């Protein structure tokens, strides 16, 4: 098995585990706040999901660099590196990294932390799948070819920002409903 294959498999697995951990964290959080407080056992479970997300993110970044190096070595040239979807994925992974650092430093408002994390994990995972499948789906490839790099990057980022805002609204609404039920 080649270096590129091993990196790709590890990259996909870390994306799946990170996305699952982000989902589990939100589910656990909403389950835990039903009684109005998070006790020590509940906090321990949340810390475990955070650690899983952090390790998944570290592996995601390292294997991402490994994939870039492997693609460069195997295929040469730089054309692959100029995909607006790939750059949107880079941006979203940077948001994930910044969000993790700010949460750890207790500088990220919890109103945004969960929605940024959850949306970013799903967006990075989806963009990874899109970059693999775009060439296989003719109508999508034809549609995307109508836009230049900047337009496609901006469209992707606007959709991402809207998704973060929508998820934040939904999560905050759910939190209010759950806390009111007490």
C-alpha positions in Angstrom: 0.0 0.0 0.0 1.4 3.4 -1.0 2.1 6.4 1.2 -0.7 8.3 -0.5 -3.2 5.5 0.1 -2.3 5.1 3.8 -2.6 8.9 4.3 -5.9 9.0 2.5 -7.4 6.2 4.6 -6.2 7.8 7.8 -7.5 11.1 6.7 -11.0 9.8 5.9 -11.1 7.8 9.2 -10.1 10.9 11.2 -12.7 13.0 9.4 -15.4 10.3 10.2 -14.3 10.0 13.9 -14.1 13.8 14.3 -17.5 14.4 12.8 -19.0 11.6 14.9 -17.4 13.1 18.1 -18.7 16.5 17.3 -22.2 15.0 16.8 -21.9 13.0 20.1 -20.6 16.1 21.9 -23.7 18.1 20.9 -26.1 15.2 21.8 -24.4 14.7 25.2 -24.4 18.4 25.9 -28.2 18.7 25.3 -28.8 15.5 27.3 -26.6 16.9 30.2 -28.2 20.3 30.4 -31.7 19.0 30.9 -31.3 19.2 34.7 -29.8 22.7 34.5 -26.3 21.7 35.4 -23.5 19.5 34.1 -22.2 17.2 36.9 -18.7 15.7 37.0 -19.5 12.5 35.3 -21.2 14.4 32.5 -18.3 16.8 32.2 -15.9 13.8 32.0 -17.9 12.4 29.0 -17.8 15.8 27.3 -14.0 16.0 27.9 -13.6 12.6 26.2 -15.5 13.8 23.1 -13.3 17.0 23.0 -10.2 14.9 23.2 -11.4 12.6 20.4 -12.2 15.7 18.3 -8.7 17.2 19.1 -6.8 14.1 18.2 -9.0 13.6 15.0 -8.2 17.2 14.0 -4.5 16.7 14.6 -4.5 13.5 12.5 -6.7 15.3 9.9 -4.2 18.1 9.5 -1.1 15.8 9.4 -2.6 13.4 6.9 -3.8 16.3 4.9 -0.2 17.5 4.5 0.7 13.9 3.8 -1.9 13.8 1.0 -0.7 17.1 -0.5 2.9 15.8 -0.4 1.9 12.4 -1.9 -0.1 14.0 -4.7 2.7 16.4 -5.5 5.2 13.6 -5.6 3.0 11.1 -7.6 1.4 13.5 -10.1 3.8 16.5 -10.1 2.6 20.0 -10.9 0.4 22.2 -8.8 -2.9 22.1 -10.6 -4.5 20.0 -7.8 -3.7 22.7 -5.3 -5.8 25.4 -7.1 -9.2 23.9 -6.4 -11.5 26.4 -4.7 -13.3 23.6 -2.9 -10.0 22.4 -1.5 -9.1 26.0 -0.4 -12.6 26.2 1.3 -11.7 23.0 3.1 -8.4 24.5 4.2 -10.2 27.5 5.5 -12.8 25.4 7.4 -10.0 23.3 8.9 -8.3 26.5 10.0 -11.6 27.6 11.6 -11.8 24.2 13.4 -8.2 24.7 14.7 -9.0 28.3 15.8 -12.2 27.2 17.4 -10.4 24.5 19.4 -7.7 26.8 20.6 -10.3 29.5 21.6 -12.5 27.0 23.4 -9.5 25.7 25.3 -8.5 29.3 26.2 -12.2 29.9 27.2 -12.3 32.8 24.7 -15.0 31.4 22.4 -18.6 32.2 23.4 -20.4 28.9 23.9 -23.2 30.4 21.8 -20.9 29.9 18.7 -18.5 27.2 19.8 -20.8 24.2 19.3 -22.3 25.5 16.0 -18.8 26.3 14.6 -17.5 22.9 15.6 -20.4 20.9 14.4 -20.9 22.7 11.1 -17.1 22.8 10.4 -16.7 19.0 10.9 -19.6 18.3 8.6 -18.6 20.9 6.1 -15.0 19.6 5.9 -16.2 16.1 5.6 -18.7 17.0 2.8 -16.1 19.1 0.9 -13.7 16.2 1.1 -16.4 14.0 -0.5 -17.2 16.7 -3.1 -13.6 17.0 -4.2 -13.5 13.2 -4.8 -16.8 12.9 -6.6 -17.0 16.1 -8.6 -15.3 14.6 -11.7 -17.6 11.6 -11.6 -20.9 13.6 -11.5 -21.0 15.3 -14.9 -23.8 17.8 -14.2 -22.0 19.0 -11.1 -18.7 19.3 -12.9 -20.4 21.2 -15.7 -22.2 23.6 -13.3 -19.0 24.3 -11.3 -17.0 24.9 -14.4 -19.1 28.1 -15.1 -17.4 29.8 -12.1 -13.9 31.1 -11.7 -11.8 30.2 -8.6 -12.7 33.3 -6.6 -16.4 33.0 -7.3 -16.5 29.3 -6.4 -14.5 29.9 -3.2 -16.8 32.8 -2.2 -20.0 30.8 -2.9 -18.7 27.9 -0.8 -17.7 30.2 2.1 -21.0 32.1 2.0 -22.9 28.7 2.2 -20.6 27.7 5.1 -21.2 30.9 7.0 -24.9 30.6 6.4 -24.8 27.0 7.7 -22.9 28.1 10.8 -25.5 30.8 11.5 -28.4 28.4 10.9 -26.9 25.7 13.1 -26.2 28.4 15.9 -29.9 29.5 15.8 -31.1 25.9 15.9 -28.8 24.9 18.8 -29.5 28.0 20.8 -33.3 27.5 20.3 -33.0 23.9 21.4 -31.0 25.0 24.4 -33.8 27.4 25.4 -36.5 24.8 25.0 -34.5 22.2 27.0 -33.7 24.7 29.8 -37.4 25.9 29.9 -38.7 22.4 30.5 -37.0 22.2 33.9 
